[in-house]
Amino acid sequence: MYGSDSDGRQAARAQLVSYSARLLDDGLAVGSAGNMSVRAGDLVAITPSGISYTEMRPEDVCLVAMDGTEPREGNQETPSTETPMHLAIYAAAKAKAEAEAEVGAVVHTHSPEVIALSAGRDELPAIHYAIT
Protein backbone atom coordinates (compact mmCIF):
# COMPACT_ATOMS: atom_id res chain seq x y z
CA MET A 1 0.00 0.00 0.00
CA TYR A 2 1.31 3.42 -0.87
CA GLY A 3 1.41 6.56 1.21
CA SER A 4 -1.11 9.32 0.76
CA ASP A 5 1.41 11.66 -0.87
CA SER A 6 1.26 12.55 -4.55
CA ASP A 7 4.49 10.61 -5.25
CA GLY A 8 2.92 7.48 -3.77
CA ARG A 9 -0.14 7.93 -5.92
CA GLN A 10 2.00 8.33 -9.02
CA ALA A 11 3.94 5.20 -8.09
CA ALA A 12 0.65 3.30 -7.71
CA ARG A 13 -0.49 4.48 -11.13
CA ALA A 14 2.80 3.46 -12.74
CA GLN A 15 2.68 0.06 -11.06
CA LEU A 16 -0.83 -0.59 -12.39
CA VAL A 17 0.36 0.18 -15.92
CA SER A 18 3.30 -2.18 -15.47
CA TYR A 19 1.19 -5.03 -14.10
CA SER A 20 -1.47 -4.48 -16.78
CA ALA A 21 1.19 -5.06 -19.43
CA ARG A 22 2.28 -8.18 -17.57
CA LEU A 23 -1.30 -9.52 -17.58
CA LEU A 24 -1.22 -9.29 -21.37
CA ASP A 25 2.27 -10.78 -21.65
CA ASP A 26 1.29 -13.72 -19.42
CA GLY A 27 -1.93 -14.32 -21.39
CA LEU A 28 -4.18 -13.60 -18.41
CA ALA A 29 -6.10 -10.81 -20.16
CA VAL A 30 -6.88 -9.64 -23.68
CA GLY A 31 -7.02 -5.94 -24.66
CA SER A 32 -8.64 -4.20 -21.72
CA ALA A 33 -10.68 -7.14 -20.40
CA GLY A 34 -10.62 -7.01 -16.63
CA ASN A 35 -9.42 -4.36 -14.22
CA MET A 36 -6.94 -3.80 -11.43
CA SER A 37 -6.68 -1.48 -8.46
CA VAL A 38 -4.25 -0.70 -5.67
CA ARG A 39 -4.64 1.21 -2.42
CA ALA A 40 -2.80 4.52 -2.51
CA GLY A 41 -3.11 5.92 0.98
CA ASP A 42 -6.68 7.12 1.46
CA LEU A 43 -7.43 6.62 -2.25
CA VAL A 44 -7.67 3.73 -4.67
CA ALA A 45 -5.87 3.84 -8.02
CA ILE A 46 -7.91 1.85 -10.57
CA THR A 47 -7.55 1.12 -14.25
CA PRO A 48 -9.77 3.22 -16.52
CA SER A 49 -12.74 1.94 -18.45
CA GLY A 50 -12.29 1.24 -22.15
CA ILE A 51 -8.55 1.84 -22.56
CA SER A 52 -6.46 -1.05 -23.83
CA TYR A 53 -3.66 -2.09 -21.50
CA THR A 54 -1.22 -1.57 -24.37
CA GLU A 55 -2.26 2.09 -24.66
CA MET A 56 -2.70 2.90 -20.97
CA ARG A 57 -0.32 5.43 -19.37
CA PRO A 58 0.06 6.23 -15.66
CA GLU A 59 -1.88 9.49 -16.06
CA ASP A 60 -4.85 7.45 -17.43
CA VAL A 61 -5.18 5.51 -14.17
CA CYS A 62 -8.02 6.94 -12.10
CA LEU A 63 -8.00 7.84 -8.42
CA VAL A 64 -11.15 7.34 -6.39
CA ALA A 65 -11.97 7.75 -2.71
CA MET A 66 -13.19 4.78 -0.71
CA ASP A 67 -16.72 6.17 -0.94
CA GLY A 68 -16.52 6.12 -4.75
CA THR A 69 -16.09 9.83 -5.32
CA GLU A 70 -13.37 11.02 -7.67
CA PRO A 71 -10.82 13.40 -6.14
CA ARG A 72 -9.66 16.45 -8.10
CA GLU A 73 -6.29 15.10 -9.12
CA GLY A 74 -6.59 15.27 -12.87
CA ASN A 75 -8.78 12.24 -13.54
CA GLN A 76 -9.43 12.58 -17.24
CA GLU A 77 -10.65 9.06 -17.84
CA THR A 78 -13.64 7.18 -16.48
CA PRO A 79 -12.81 4.66 -13.73
CA SER A 80 -13.54 1.00 -14.39
CA THR A 81 -17.23 0.15 -14.39
CA GLU A 82 -16.37 -2.40 -11.72
CA THR A 83 -15.05 0.20 -9.28
CA PRO A 84 -17.88 -0.56 -6.81
CA MET A 85 -16.77 -4.21 -6.67
CA HIS A 86 -13.16 -3.19 -5.93
CA LEU A 87 -14.26 -0.73 -3.23
CA ALA A 88 -16.52 -3.38 -1.66
CA ILE A 89 -13.57 -5.79 -1.44
CA TYR A 90 -11.39 -3.16 0.27
CA ALA A 91 -14.22 -2.27 2.67
CA ALA A 92 -14.96 -5.90 3.54
CA ALA A 93 -11.27 -6.59 4.09
CA LYS A 94 -10.92 -3.53 6.32
CA ALA A 95 -13.80 -4.80 8.45
CA LYS A 96 -11.83 -8.02 9.01
CA ALA A 97 -8.42 -6.33 9.26
CA GLU A 98 -8.02 -7.15 12.95
CA ALA A 99 -7.74 -10.87 12.19
CA GLU A 100 -6.23 -10.82 8.70
CA ALA A 101 -3.86 -8.76 6.58
CA GLU A 102 -5.35 -5.72 4.88
CA VAL A 103 -6.00 -6.02 1.14
CA GLY A 104 -3.59 -3.79 -0.81
CA ALA A 105 -4.65 -4.61 -4.38
CA VAL A 106 -7.39 -6.28 -6.42
CA VAL A 107 -6.87 -7.99 -9.79
CA HIS A 108 -9.92 -9.05 -11.78
CA THR A 109 -9.25 -10.59 -15.18
CA HIS A 110 -11.28 -12.08 -17.97
CA SER A 111 -8.72 -14.62 -19.12
CA PRO A 112 -9.52 -16.64 -22.25
CA GLU A 113 -9.55 -19.86 -20.21
CA VAL A 114 -12.10 -18.58 -17.72
CA ILE A 115 -14.29 -17.18 -20.49
CA ALA A 116 -14.25 -20.56 -22.24
CA LEU A 117 -15.00 -22.40 -18.99
CA SER A 118 -17.88 -20.08 -18.09
CA ALA A 119 -19.38 -20.41 -21.58
CA GLY A 120 -19.58 -24.17 -21.15
CA ARG A 121 -20.98 -24.32 -17.61
CA ASP A 122 -23.90 -22.73 -15.82
CA GLU A 123 -22.19 -23.07 -12.46
CA LEU A 124 -18.45 -23.03 -11.83
CA PRO A 125 -17.20 -25.52 -9.24
CA ALA A 126 -14.88 -24.51 -6.41
CA ILE A 127 -11.49 -25.59 -7.73
CA HIS A 128 -9.21 -24.48 -4.90
CA TYR A 129 -9.16 -25.53 -1.25
CA ALA A 130 -9.50 -21.89 -0.12
CA ILE A 131 -12.79 -21.45 -2.01
CA THR A 132 -15.87 -22.33 0.01
C-alpha positions as CSV (number, residue, x, y, z in Angstrom):
1,M,0.0,0.0,0.0
2,Y,1.3,3.4,-0.9
3,G,1.4,6.6,1.2
4,S,-1.1,9.3,0.8
5,D,1.4,11.7,-0.9
6,S,1.3,12.5,-4.5
7,D,4.5,10.6,-5.2
8,G,2.9,7.5,-3.8
9,R,-0.1,7.9,-5.9
10,Q,2.0,8.3,-9.0
11,A,3.9,5.2,-8.1
12,A,0.6,3.3,-7.7
13,R,-0.5,4.5,-11.1
14,A,2.8,3.5,-12.7
15,Q,2.7,0.1,-11.1
16,L,-0.8,-0.6,-12.4
17,V,0.4,0.2,-15.9
18,S,3.3,-2.2,-15.5
19,Y,1.2,-5.0,-14.1
20,S,-1.5,-4.5,-16.8
21,A,1.2,-5.1,-19.4
22,R,2.3,-8.2,-17.6
23,L,-1.3,-9.5,-17.6
24,L,-1.2,-9.3,-21.4
25,D,2.3,-10.8,-21.6
26,D,1.3,-13.7,-19.4
27,G,-1.9,-14.3,-21.4
28,L,-4.2,-13.6,-18.4
29,A,-6.1,-10.8,-20.2
30,V,-6.9,-9.6,-23.7
31,G,-7.0,-5.9,-24.7
32,S,-8.6,-4.2,-21.7
33,A,-10.7,-7.1,-20.4
34,G,-10.6,-7.0,-16.6
35,N,-9.4,-4.4,-14.2
36,M,-6.9,-3.8,-11.4
37,S,-6.7,-1.5,-8.5
38,V,-4.2,-0.7,-5.7
39,R,-4.6,1.2,-2.4
40,A,-2.8,4.5,-2.5
41,G,-3.1,5.9,1.0
42,D,-6.7,7.1,1.5
43,L,-7.4,6.6,-2.3
44,V,-7.7,3.7,-4.7
45,A,-5.9,3.8,-8.0
46,I,-7.9,1.9,-10.6
47,T,-7.6,1.1,-14.3
48,P,-9.8,3.2,-16.5
49,S,-12.7,1.9,-18.4
50,G,-12.3,1.2,-22.2
51,I,-8.6,1.8,-22.6
52,S,-6.5,-1.0,-23.8
53,Y,-3.7,-2.1,-21.5
54,T,-1.2,-1.6,-24.4
55,E,-2.3,2.1,-24.7
56,M,-2.7,2.9,-21.0
57,R,-0.3,5.4,-19.4
58,P,0.1,6.2,-15.7
59,E,-1.9,9.5,-16.1
60,D,-4.8,7.5,-17.4
61,V,-5.2,5.5,-14.2
62,C,-8.0,6.9,-12.1
63,L,-8.0,7.8,-8.4
64,V,-11.2,7.3,-6.4
65,A,-12.0,7.7,-2.7
66,M,-13.2,4.8,-0.7
67,D,-16.7,6.2,-0.9
68,G,-16.5,6.1,-4.7
69,T,-16.1,9.8,-5.3
70,E,-13.4,11.0,-7.7
71,P,-10.8,13.4,-6.1
72,R,-9.7,16.4,-8.1
73,E,-6.3,15.1,-9.1
74,G,-6.6,15.3,-12.9
75,N,-8.8,12.2,-13.5
76,Q,-9.4,12.6,-17.2
77,E,-10.7,9.1,-17.8
78,T,-13.6,7.2,-16.5
79,P,-12.8,4.7,-13.7
80,S,-13.5,1.0,-14.4
81,T,-17.2,0.2,-14.4
82,E,-16.4,-2.4,-11.7
83,T,-15.1,0.2,-9.3
84,P,-17.9,-0.6,-6.8
85,M,-16.8,-4.2,-6.7
86,H,-13.2,-3.2,-5.9
87,L,-14.3,-0.7,-3.2
88,A,-16.5,-3.4,-1.7
89,I,-13.6,-5.8,-1.4
90,Y,-11.4,-3.2,0.3
91,A,-14.2,-2.3,2.7
92,A,-15.0,-5.9,3.5
93,A,-11.3,-6.6,4.1
94,K,-10.9,-3.5,6.3
95,A,-13.8,-4.8,8.4
96,K,-11.8,-8.0,9.0
97,A,-8.4,-6.3,9.3
98,E,-8.0,-7.2,12.9
99,A,-7.7,-10.9,12.2
100,E,-6.2,-10.8,8.7
101,A,-3.9,-8.8,6.6
102,E,-5.4,-5.7,4.9
103,V,-6.0,-6.0,1.1
104,G,-3.6,-3.8,-0.8
105,A,-4.7,-4.6,-4.4
106,V,-7.4,-6.3,-6.4
107,V,-6.9,-8.0,-9.8
108,H,-9.9,-9.1,-11.8
109,T,-9.2,-10.6,-15.2
110,H,-11.3,-12.1,-18.0
111,S,-8.7,-14.6,-19.1
112,P,-9.5,-16.6,-22.2
113,E,-9.6,-19.9,-20.2
114,V,-12.1,-18.6,-17.7
115,I,-14.3,-17.2,-20.5
116,A,-14.3,-20.6,-22.2
117,L,-15.0,-22.4,-19.0
118,S,-17.9,-20.1,-18.1
119,A,-19.4,-20.4,-21.6
120,G,-19.6,-24.2,-21.2
121,R,-21.0,-24.3,-17.6
122,D,-23.9,-22.7,-15.8
123,E,-22.2,-23.1,-12.5
124,L,-18.5,-23.0,-11.8
125,P,-17.2,-25.5,-9.2
126,A,-14.9,-24.5,-6.4
127,I,-11.5,-25.6,-7.7
128,H,-9.2,-24.5,-4.9
129,Y,-9.2,-25.5,-1.2
130,A,-9.5,-21.9,-0.1
131,I,-12.8,-21.5,-2.0
132,T,-15.9,-22.3,0.0
